[in-house]
Amino acid sequence: MGFGSLLALLGVAAAALPVLIHLMRQRDLPRLTLPTVALLERAVTESRRRFRVRDRFLLALRVLALAAFALAAARPFVVVRRSFDDGQRASLAVVLDDSMSMTRRDGGTTLLEEARQRALRAVADTAPGSEVAVVLAGRPPRLLVPRTRERELATRALRALPDQSARGTDLAGAIDLAKRALAGARHARRLLVLSDFAAHASIADAQLPGHGVAVALERFGETAPPNHAIVDALASIDPTRAGEVSVRVLVRGAPGEELTVLAERDGVELARAQTTLDDSAAGSVTLHVAFTADSEVPGLVVRLTPEDALPADDRRPVLLRAGTALRVLLVDGDPSPSRNEDEVGFLSRALDALPSERAPVRQRTIDADALSLDELDGADVIVLANVPAPSSAVARALAERVRGGGGLWVSGGAKVVPRAYRAALGDVLPAELGAAIPVDAPVLPPRPGLGSARVARLLVLEPHLQAKVERTAGDYPLDVRGTYGRGRVALWASTLDDDWTDVPYHPGFVALLDEVLRDLGAGGQPPPARTTAGSPVELPTGTRVRLPNGTLVEIDGTLSETGQAGFYAVLGESDEPRFVFTVVPPADESELLPGPLPAVSDAARESAGGERSRRPLDRWWFLLGGLCLLLESVLRQRGPRPGLAKGTASAAAPAPASHAGTSSTEPPGAT
């Protein structure tokens, strides 16, 4: 504690004045001669007792008031260290870890909520005119609030953060983002990092700011509680059990721990099993559940019991493959009893060989003569393989499906009449169709598996302005793609069998089909069946997605709101799910052991602790002095008046000396 004006402390001596006055009054007390000594002695004793207590209390209040005013005049203060709160304007960047490990409970609340409250206090404590930026450290790092002087914006953004998260941790990337946010700051730069600093976060690899930036690292959750988790869950059709799906669940916890795994769908328990973890703290169980395709979300949830401090990793969504298939309608323009001679024979066999780790493709084949409006329903991608131009009604239906987000692939052949196609689908196709001409040209650019493929005949294509030529046959466009509404359309100038080209004989034909069909499906590249929380998912602009919490979002090319674990549905025109994919948390987020903190320079640590600042106390001393005077005034006015007790003789004026008996009294004279 210190004083701004030491000379003013001399005024404390004035507190002795009431004491001196009080003593002087007692020395000057008059002596009274009373007629009845015995009666007066009793009255004086009672009066003296009452007034002595009151006088001493009044004396204490007056002394304290004078001392308080003297101390207030000396401008007292205390020296404090306040984290990033020295009363000066600053540019503060707050890095808040919103990863899954921060959602574990510590007492009655989560670490994420504790860190959010700390961030709110840090923002509120900044001096008026300061700049504030907020960066989230859940993978990928995001700039929640760019540097601004509007502290209310940061406050609202922090309060609106979701309470749960399945993201991984990227503290190093978040710190780099915070450093960029502080670049060009107008005031003293400060960085506050709020996290559990778990070992998986690799904070030791982060490059903290150098000279000129104050750094403070605050850890939440000093100790790591026991934690068990679902590491992975895989579903597959069980060939030994008709109508059932086998779900293999991998779990982790403490060695010897007994866990129960449940499979649920739409809130109904389907199966359960128990496992005891081995010495490596790992275990697995296989659940057999009946599968029906009548659910809007074709999947289930597996969970562990009992729940622990981190419930987020005790549940995991599992997608059943049959619900995420890309539905492809193959329209055969030249059917044949022999599959080897059929127009879509090569195409159908290639679809059966597509990679199993991707969302499966469910194909259906019809003849060109059977193409009707009813056949188009339920198809995500329609392939017209050497098919004559459709009727006007079918052409209009095709255009509407593509405009709404569907895919259309048209290949050449002897039955394709360019003029008829221009009349039926001229606005939908990405190029003008011309006559078929013979060529002997390689497929360019050479791709793995198609390096020696050649084209013998093709339709001459004149791409539209916005179309993209993916491949050529020599100098002629071979693979042209474009958009129509929310959907995509592709033109293949040659055939999809071996009539005009040898492409189907090359191993790259399977990869080519996988690329084209998934580019056309759902108006663009359909998402993988499973992705990690926080990973962006590329989807066409305008695609509507239903999040696990039921919120509908319309994206602009990339779905970035993947921080919650669960089922995500890509919706069609009528809000029916066209594709469903799952988002799962990263396994390393279940490791809660704290890791080492990076080294912080002495200068950065000293500054982060808050510069020594003076907190004035004069107002409190003034308040105390005023309160003492107020109490003194009230007590002095409401207290008993000087005199003897009721019913006794009053002290009279001095009596003649000849009166019998004398007595000296202490009249309750006020000082």
MIMAR-848783 format. One line per field, with one value per residue (C-alpha): residue number from 1; residue in one letter; x, y, z. Coordinates in steps of 0.001 Angstrom, whole numbers, padded with zeros to 6 digits. Each point is the difference from the previous one (the first is absolute). Example, Ala and Ser with C-alpha at 12.3 -4.5 7.8 and 13.67 -1.06 7.14 Angstrom:
BEGIN
n: (1,2)
res: (A,S)
x: (012300,001370)
y: (-004500,003440)
z: (007800,-000660)
//
This chain:
BEGIN
n: (1,2,3,4,5,6,7,8,9,10,11,12,13,14,15,16,17,18,19,20,21,22,23,24,25,26,27,28,29,30,31,32,33,34,35,36,37,38,39,40,41,42,43,44,45,46,47,48,49,50,51,52,53,54,55,56,57,58,59,60,61,62,63,64,65,66,67,68,69,70,71,72,73,74,75,76,77,78,79,80,81,82,83,84,85,86,87,88,89,90,91,92,93,94,95,96,97,98,99,100,101,102,103,104,105,106,107,108,109,110,111,112,113,114,115,116,117,118,119,120,121,122,123,124,125,126,127,128,129,130,131,132,133,134,135,136,137,138,139,140,141,142,143,144,145,146,147,148,149,150,151,152,153,154,155,156,157,158,159,160,161,162,163,164,165,166,167,168,169,170,171,172,173,174,175,176,177,178,179,180,181,182,183,184,185,186,187,188,189,190,191,192,193,194,195,196,197,198,199,200,201,202,203,204,205,206,207,208,209,210,211,212,213,214,215,216,217,218,219,220,221,222,223,224,225,226,227,228,229,230,231,232,233,234,235,236,237,238,239,240,241,242,243,244,245,246,247,248,249,250,251,252,253,254,255,256,257,258,259,260,261,262,263,264,265,266,267,268,269,270,271,272,273,274,275,276,277,278,279,280,281,282,283,284,285,286,287,288,289,290,291,292,293,294,295,296,297,298,299,300,301,302,303,304,305,306,307,308,309,310,311,312,313,314,315,316,317,318,319,320,321,322,323,324,325,326,327,328,329,330,331,332,333,334,335,336,337,338,339,340,341,342,343,344,345,346,347,348,349,350,351,352,353,354,355,356,357,358,359,360,361,362,363,364,365,366,367,368,369,370,371,372,373,374,375,376,377,378,379,380,381,382,383,384,385,386,387,388,389,390,391,392,393,394,395,396,397,398,399,400,401,402,403,404,405,406,407,408,409,410,411,412,413,414,415,416,417,418,419,420,421,422,423,424,425,426,427,428,429,430,431,432,433,434,435,436,437,438,439,440,441,442,443,444,445,446,447,448,449,450,451,452,453,454,455,456,457,458,459,460,461,462,463,464,465,466,467,468,469,470,471,472,473,474,475,476,477,478,479,480,481,482,483,484,485,486,487,488,489,490,491,492,493,494,495,496,497,498,499,500,501,502,503,504,505,506,507,508,509,510,511,512,513,514,515,516,517,518,519,520,521,522,523,524,525,526,527,528,529,530,531,532,533,534,535,536,537,538,539,540,541,542,543,544,545,546,547,548,549,550,551,552,553,554,555,556,557,558,559,560,561,562,563,564,565,566,567,568,569,570,571,572,573,574,575,576,577,578,579,580,581,582,583,584,585,586,587,588,589,590,591,592,593,594,595,596,597,598,599,600,601,602,603,604,605,606,607,608,609,610,611,612,613,614,615,616,617,618,619,620,621,622,623,624,625,626,627,628,629,630,631,632,633,634,635,636,637,638,639,640,641,642,643,644,645,646,647,648,649,650,651,652,653,654,655,656,657,658,659,660,661,662,663,664,665,666,667,668,669,670,671)
res: (M,G,F,G,S,L,L,A,L,L,G,V,A,A,A,A,L,P,V,L,I,H,L,M,R,Q,R,D,L,P,R,L,T,L,P,T,V,A,L,L,E,R,A,V,T,E,S,R,R,R,F,R,V,R,D,R,F,L,L,A,L,R,V,L,A,L,A,A,F,A,L,A,A,A,R,P,F,V,V,V,R,R,S,F,D,D,G,Q,R,A,S,L,A,V,V,L,D,D,S,M,S,M,T,R,R,D,G,G,T,T,L,L,E,E,A,R,Q,R,A,L,R,A,V,A,D,T,A,P,G,S,E,V,A,V,V,L,A,G,R,P,P,R,L,L,V,P,R,T,R,E,R,E,L,A,T,R,A,L,R,A,L,P,D,Q,S,A,R,G,T,D,L,A,G,A,I,D,L,A,K,R,A,L,A,G,A,R,H,A,R,R,L,L,V,L,S,D,F,A,A,H,A,S,I,A,D,A,Q,L,P,G,H,G,V,A,V,A,L,E,R,F,G,E,T,A,P,P,N,H,A,I,V,D,A,L,A,S,I,D,P,T,R,A,G,E,V,S,V,R,V,L,V,R,G,A,P,G,E,E,L,T,V,L,A,E,R,D,G,V,E,L,A,R,A,Q,T,T,L,D,D,S,A,A,G,S,V,T,L,H,V,A,F,T,A,D,S,E,V,P,G,L,V,V,R,L,T,P,E,D,A,L,P,A,D,D,R,R,P,V,L,L,R,A,G,T,A,L,R,V,L,L,V,D,G,D,P,S,P,S,R,N,E,D,E,V,G,F,L,S,R,A,L,D,A,L,P,S,E,R,A,P,V,R,Q,R,T,I,D,A,D,A,L,S,L,D,E,L,D,G,A,D,V,I,V,L,A,N,V,P,A,P,S,S,A,V,A,R,A,L,A,E,R,V,R,G,G,G,G,L,W,V,S,G,G,A,K,V,V,P,R,A,Y,R,A,A,L,G,D,V,L,P,A,E,L,G,A,A,I,P,V,D,A,P,V,L,P,P,R,P,G,L,G,S,A,R,V,A,R,L,L,V,L,E,P,H,L,Q,A,K,V,E,R,T,A,G,D,Y,P,L,D,V,R,G,T,Y,G,R,G,R,V,A,L,W,A,S,T,L,D,D,D,W,T,D,V,P,Y,H,P,G,F,V,A,L,L,D,E,V,L,R,D,L,G,A,G,G,Q,P,P,P,A,R,T,T,A,G,S,P,V,E,L,P,T,G,T,R,V,R,L,P,N,G,T,L,V,E,I,D,G,T,L,S,E,T,G,Q,A,G,F,Y,A,V,L,G,E,S,D,E,P,R,F,V,F,T,V,V,P,P,A,D,E,S,E,L,L,P,G,P,L,P,A,V,S,D,A,A,R,E,S,A,G,G,E,R,S,R,R,P,L,D,R,W,W,F,L,L,G,G,L,C,L,L,L,E,S,V,L,R,Q,R,G,P,R,P,G,L,A,K,G,T,A,S,A,A,A,P,A,P,A,S,H,A,G,T,S,S,T,E,P,P,G,A,T)
x: (000000,001175,-001078,-000014,000466,002065,-000270,-003733,000586,000790,-003724,-000387,001286,-003274,-001683,001456,-002048,-003249,001995,001643,-003300,-001550,002776,-000120,-003737,000428,002642,-002261,-002999,-001679,-000596,-003618,-001250,-003212,-002493,-000580,003278,-001233,-002794,002256,002774,-002315,-001347,003446,001375,-002801,000296,003770,-000136,-002402,001753,003504,-000812,-001621,002839,002652,-001836,-000396,003678,000997,-002174,001527,003549,-000646,-001641,002935,002516,-001944,-000147,003725,000839,-002273,001817,003285,-001321,000667,000365,000954,002286,-001599,000790,-003022,000143,-000312,-001826,002310,-002525,001814,-001287,001205,-000484,-001010,-000291,-001739,000645,-002800,000369,-003397,001167,-001782,002348,-001114,-003595,000879,-001584,002002,-002351,-003334,001041,002137,003490,-001316,-002521,002690,002258,-002859,-000734,003702,000035,-003080,001698,003160,-002008,-001995,003169,001598,000083,-002433,001398,001943,-000021,-001140,000278,-001184,001457,-001379,002594,-002208,001174,000030,000810,-002586,000031,-003212,000307,002447,001838,-002544,-000635,-003602,000348,-003692,000558,002545,-002269,-002968,002138,001461,-003416,-001357,002657,-001444,000333,001150,002700,001559,002921,003655,002548,002315,001448,003082,-002126,-002265,002976,001299,-003452,-000044,003397,-001323,-003055,002296,002093,-000310,-001648,-000225,000695,002134,-000446,-001063,-000767,-002095,-000200,-002724,000195,000439,003328,-000453,002974,-001661,-000222,003786,000139,003750,000423,-001796,001976,-000967,000249,003358,000989,-002739,-002904,-001051,-000937,-002066,-000792,-002835,-000654,-003421,-000297,003325,-000545,-001277,-002947,-000400,-001573,-001287,-000997,-001255,002978,-001766,-003188,-000412,-003198,-000218,-002627,000190,-000164,-000727,-003000,-002736,-001312,002602,002960,003121,001474,003514,000782,003530,000247,002769,000216,001796,001486,-002521,-002905,-003394,-002070,-003424,-000536,-003501,-001332,-002952,-002107,-002610,000332,-000739,002591,000809,002809,002505,003190,002639,003767,002922,002999,003319,003373,000444,-003227,-001737,-002929,-002618,-003509,-002191,-003679,-002549,-002952,-002921,000097,-003034,000141,-003070,001877,000666,003568,001387,002235,000258,001862,002267,000760,001845,-001372,000654,000811,003065,001401,000096,-003363,000779,002234,-002417,-002318,000720,-002260,000216,-001279,-001398,001312,-003337,-001240,002767,000060,000262,-003013,000924,-002511,001632,-002097,001151,-000303,001104,-001064,001192,-000602,003742,001497,003235,-001838,-002332,000455,000349,001720,003439,-001515,-001968,003018,002136,-002570,000188,003754,-000114,002029,-001822,001268,-002036,-003756,-001391,-001696,-003356,-000726,-003157,-000230,-002917,-000335,-000326,-003517,-001057,001245,-002946,-000744,-000572,003379,001806,-001170,002551,003063,002818,001887,-001544,002278,-001282,002332,-000467,-003650,-002154,-001156,-002737,-003546,-000932,-001702,002987,002372,-001886,000108,003737,000571,-001977,001934,003338,-001091,-000890,003443,-000018,002628,-000203,002615,-000521,002324,000330,-000847,-001628,-003512,000755,-001416,001635,-002821,-002620,002084,000435,-003765,-000762,002850,001867,-000206,001043,003047,003393,000864,-001572,-000066,001336,000253,002080,003400,002752,003167,002976,001215,001227,-001948,001605,001274,001416,-001188,001043,-001647,-000970,003433,-000381,-003783,-001138,-003234,-000950,-003216,-001809,-002633,001328,-000686,-000009,000251,-002016,001742,-000372,000686,003244,001838,001423,001500,000581,000562,002884,-001287,-003689,-001932,-000828,-001211,-001898,-001764,-002157,-002720,-003704,-001752,001275,000850,002831,000059,002759,000406,002188,000605,000758,-001770,000127,000541,002660,-001777,001876,002824,002159,-000290,-002140,002902,002337,000164,-000469,-003564,-001219,001656,-001449,-003539,000487,001192,-002788,-002889,001004,000489,-003529,-001598,-001933,000956,003726,002432,-002027,001562,001827,-002021,001992,002134,001815,-001542,001145,000931,-001604,-002272,-000114,-003514,-001536,-001110,-003598,-000017,-002142,001264,-001771,002340,-000231,-001883,-002642,001203,-000247,002865,000528,003686,002123,002249,001397,-001700,002123,-002524,001252,000964,-002764,000090,-003021,-001905,000028,-002583,000386,-003563,-001728,-002782,-002675,002272,000497,003545,001876,003263,000799,003476,001350,002409,002053,002467,003745,001172,002883,-002413,-000839,003539,-000356,003509,001400,003038,002909,-000399,002312,002661,-001123,002645,000437,-000992,-003167,-000893,000636,-002164,-002673,-000245,-001112,002148,000097,-002893,-001364,-003510,-001147,-001692,-000754,-003676,-000486,001636,-002178,-003027,001071,000524,-003387,-001684,001624,-001217,-003494,-000127,001422,-002677,-002833,001279,000557,-003523,-001872,001993,-001247,000286,002301,-001709,-000799,-002096,-003755,-001566,003131,001028,001670,003383,-000596,002061,002793,-001477,001194,003081,-001860,-002177,000581,002065,001769,000595,001925,-001653,000920,-002774,-000332,001517,000438,003439)
y: (000000,003564,003620,002560,002963,-000830,003534,-000417,-002727,002799,000589,-003288,001873,001966,-003165,000799,003198,-001648,-001901,003168,001840,-002896,-000017,003763,-000088,-002596,002130,003081,-001760,002194,-001111,000054,000217,-002011,000041,-003739,-001825,-003572,000456,001913,-002601,-002685,002248,001198,-003540,-001164,003078,-000215,-003645,000737,003064,-001417,-002780,002457,002520,-002574,-001256,003578,000600,-003100,001031,003499,-001296,-002582,002609,002393,-002803,-001283,003450,000490,-003369,000738,003292,-001941,-001928,-003580,-002825,-003657,-001508,-002982,-002345,-000702,-002358,002181,002627,002871,002635,000771,-000555,-003257,-002309,-003353,-003304,-002813,-003575,-002226,-003768,-001394,-003566,-003111,-000541,003394,-001277,-002301,000847,001326,000252,001420,001528,-000717,001298,001709,001981,000995,001171,001931,001822,000840,001363,002108,001476,000723,001853,001926,001023,001713,003774,001984,000467,-003289,-002495,-003608,-003070,-003548,-003138,-003531,-002781,-002945,-001507,001814,003284,002724,003725,000402,003787,002070,002731,002618,002709,-001169,-002162,-000839,-001886,-002260,-000471,-001066,-002345,-001698,-000458,-001515,-002745,-003552,-001795,-003238,-000681,-003035,001878,-000827,002485,002268,002432,000666,001048,002089,001865,000731,001290,002187,001443,000961,001546,002173,001140,003746,000386,003591,-000699,-002261,-003535,-002778,-003691,-002090,-003775,-001975,-003799,-003274,-000324,-003751,-001960,-000668,003766,000204,003503,-000410,000311,003347,003108,002553,003695,001625,003307,002581,-002404,-000911,-003690,-001758,-003736,-001098,-003708,-001409,-003431,-000589,-003747,-002551,-002129,-003641,-000200,-002732,000546,-001560,000029,-001222,-001698,-001730,-001443,-002644,-002302,-003368,-002715,-002667,001831,000977,003518,000856,002324,-000713,002959,-000419,002490,000726,001466,001262,000685,-001344,-003524,-002446,002445,-001527,001956,-000451,000972,000750,000505,002373,001257,002722,-000257,-003751,-002467,-002585,-002013,000019,-001823,000117,-000057,-000001,002025,-001834,001059,002436,001762,-000935,-002202,-000684,-001354,-000922,000904,-001599,002243,-000362,002490,001501,002802,001836,002494,003474,-000232,-003437,-000458,-000671,001234,-002101,001175,-001025,-000308,001296,003494,001728,003541,000287,-001226,001201,-002997,-002509,000259,-000535,000112,-002950,000269,-003093,-000185,-000701,003444,001978,-001605,002155,-001026,-000311,-000708,-001557,000502,-002563,001319,-003278,-002915,-003531,-003436,-000310,002248,000223,001518,002178,003786,000314,-003362,001478,002821,-002349,-002220,003051,001276,-003321,000518,003501,000527,-001308,002698,002623,000393,-002934,000292,-001690,-000513,-000751,-000679,000571,-000062,003249,-000978,-000187,003491,001851,002533,-002722,-001598,003244,000071,-001055,000560,002331,-000370,-001000,-001441,000136,-002511,000247,000876,001786,003472,-000269,001175,003557,-001119,-002051,002782,002511,-002416,-000501,003756,000467,-002730,001463,003514,-001275,-001572,-003284,-001284,-000909,-001815,-000285,-002168,-000232,-002854,-000898,000691,003530,002539,003394,002091,-001828,000435,003683,000361,-002054,000900,002826,002312,-002724,-001432,001701,-000205,-000061,-003475,-000401,-002891,-003086,-000116,-002610,000801,-001955,002014,-000659,001032,003098,000866,-003426,-001217,-003050,-003004,001903,000833,-002001,000322,001117,001165,-001139,001969,002826,002711,003465,002148,003797,000868,002906,002964,-001176,-003663,-001759,-002481,-002691,-002254,000042,-002564,001627,003477,-000874,000466,-003375,000677,003289,000955,002883,001079,000546,001527,-001831,-003142,-001125,-001442,-001914,-000851,-002911,000378,-003689,-003157,-001597,-003420,-001166,001028,003301,-000213,-002414,002006,-002707,-002466,002133,-000225,003751,-000393,-000793,003097,002072,-001172,000609,003553,000908,-001549,001487,003365,-000209,-001474,002424,002879,-000530,-002136,-001855,-000029,-003045,-002276,001098,003030,001366,002825,003395,-001183,002095,-001850,001198,000214,002036,003530,000119,-003498,-000281,-002091,-001029,-000014,-002491,002542,000396,003372,000524,001833,000962,-000055,001946,-002746,-001247,-001330,001201,-000579,-003519,000523,-002254,-003790,-001684,-000451,002658,-000216,001567,000891,-000176,002115,-001289,000108,-003756,-001215,-000734,-000791,-000593,000099,-000129,002227,-001676,001438,-000640,-002826,001953,002458,-002722,000226,002465,-000053,003550,000822,002357,003698,001815,002277,003610,002699,001904,003251,-001515,-001656,003217,002007,-002659,000131,003601,003068,001313,002385,002258,-000559,003238,-000308,003681,-000250,-002789,002082,002993,-002268,-001325,003512,001174,-003060,000671,003618,-001115,-002491,002590,002512,-002511,-001212,003492,001169,-003098,-000679,000905,003591,000998,-000349,-002367,-003022,000265,000444,001450,003423,002052,001594,003580,003085,000253,000060,002160,-001263,-000520,-002755,-003349,-002293,000570,-002212,000266,-001306,-000699,001584,-001808,002894,-000656,000594)
z: (000000,-000689,000120,-002768,002383,003058,001441,000241,002583,002489,000064,001869,003059,-000049,001225,003445,000318,001169,002632,001314,000152,001834,002617,000438,000619,002675,001826,000024,001528,002651,003535,001131,003538,000354,002849,000111,-000511,000189,-002525,-002403,000131,-001357,-002786,-001031,-000142,-002365,-002211,-000110,-001179,-002852,-001291,000314,-002511,-002415,000268,-000699,-003082,-001278,000675,-002009,-002957,-000096,000232,-002743,-002271,000288,-000589,-003024,-001615,000623,-001580,-002964,-000555,-000096,-003065,001158,-002532,-000237,-002634,-001793,-002839,-002132,-002960,-003079,002021,000729,-000978,-003256,-003514,-001520,-002978,001481,-001881,001898,-001187,001305,-000345,-001057,-000689,001271,002964,001341,000306,002904,003310,002905,002938,-001046,-003333,-003046,-000613,-003131,002050,002532,-002816,-001603,003252,000350,-003550,000732,003080,-001986,-002652,002612,001895,-002983,000178,-002175,-003490,000095,-002861,000413,-002242,000741,-001604,000472,000256,-000974,-003293,-002315,001790,-000670,000479,001974,000431,-002087,001872,000973,002557,000388,003090,-000116,-003261,001674,003002,-002139,-002091,003079,001586,-003222,-000145,000055,003303,-001662,-002574,-001700,-001570,000385,001314,-001964,002528,-002112,-002969,002224,001485,-003505,-000932,003127,-000884,-003421,001643,002133,-002947,-000364,003417,001258,003679,002169,-001331,002340,-000520,002411,-000667,001837,-000291,001865,-001846,-000385,-001285,-003357,-000654,-000622,001426,000539,-003776,-000133,-000877,002604,-000896,000520,001545,000319,000621,003540,000297,002678,-000058,002311,000469,000901,001586,001715,000440,-002502,001201,-001116,-003422,-002270,-003621,-003220,-002346,-003126,-001169,-003361,-001463,-002709,-001426,001744,-002685,002627,001413,-002426,000555,002625,000211,002063,001841,001382,002754,001241,003508,002253,003726,003042,000075,001412,-000273,-000818,-002495,-001550,-003647,-001271,-003511,-000317,-002851,000332,003780,000050,001236,-002668,001567,002829,000932,002712,-000201,002420,-001093,-000245,001361,-002882,001105,-003265,-000888,-002662,-000349,-002959,000036,-002347,-000800,-002362,-002853,-001688,-002527,001285,002155,-001338,001324,-000946,002999,003689,003050,002194,003520,003133,003505,002508,-001209,001373,000209,-003813,-001358,-003525,-000769,001547,-003036,-003686,-003071,-002379,-003554,-001678,-003555,-001630,000953,-001698,-003428,-003112,-002048,-003673,-002789,-003091,-003142,-002571,-003546,-001602,002234,-000723,001542,000464,002649,-001958,-002951,002011,-000235,003789,000569,000616,002013,002272,000723,000745,002490,001847,000357,001498,003207,003056,002354,-001823,000193,-002022,-003369,-000477,-003700,-001900,-003768,-002365,-003769,-001900,-001078,003676,000868,001570,002693,002598,-000680,000750,003615,002583,-002202,000997,-003295,-003332,-002698,-003607,-001720,-003786,000519,-002613,000993,002666,-000552,000902,003236,001115,-001065,002139,002953,-000495,-000089,003223,001795,-001029,000924,003464,000558,-001900,-002400,-003712,-002093,-003766,-002102,-003763,-002315,-003232,001310,001171,-002461,000741,-001409,002089,003148,-000676,-000238,003116,002395,-001700,003041,002439,-001774,000466,-003724,-003442,-001512,-003521,-002423,000785,-001699,-000089,001961,001219,002968,003537,003084,001436,002486,000748,003383,002031,-001606,-003179,-001338,-003251,-000470,-003447,-001631,-003513,-000456,001818,-000222,-000697,003071,000157,003727,001329,001583,003616,-000718,000939,-002199,002273,-002719,-003713,-002751,-001782,-000822,000445,003271,001487,003558,000453,003233,001092,002382,-000397,002975,003047,-001943,-002240,-003516,-001828,-003690,-001157,-003745,-000559,001211,003437,-001536,-002454,-003223,-000502,002561,001978,003245,001728,-000319,002085,003796,000233,-001248,003526,001427,-002847,000791,003713,-000695,-002420,001926,003326,-001666,-001339,003117,002207,-002263,000642,001925,002655,003439,001311,002218,003067,000772,003044,001993,-001210,-003492,-002762,-002412,-003591,-001420,-002819,000671,001141,001490,003112,002880,003181,002994,002902,002126,-002734,-001302,-003766,-001679,-003629,-000798,-002423,-001351,003332,003110,002913,002824,000734,003630,001385,-000202,-001571,-003244,-002728,-002783,-003453,-000988,-003336,-001467,002356,003063,-000164,000793,-003200,001760,003639,001494,003524,001894,002731,002537,-000300,002233,001556,001633,002520,001398,002875,001472,000231,-002076,000635,-000655,-002401,001386,000416,000128,003259,-001660,-001453,003318,001988,-002340,-000084,003763,-000282,000519,003559,000217,002762,001203,001777,003384,000817,-000870,002531,002762,-000882,000168,003405,001357,-001223,001486,003391,000002,-000931,002871,002412,-000950,000370,003363,001355,-000905,001152,003153,003557,001153,002846,003359,002813,-000132,-000083,003431,001664,001027,-002646,000397,001100,-000086,002542,003520,002843,001704,003277,-001598,001537,-002229,-003262,-002995,-003251,-003102,-003593,-001908,-003317,-001806,-003634,-001347)
//
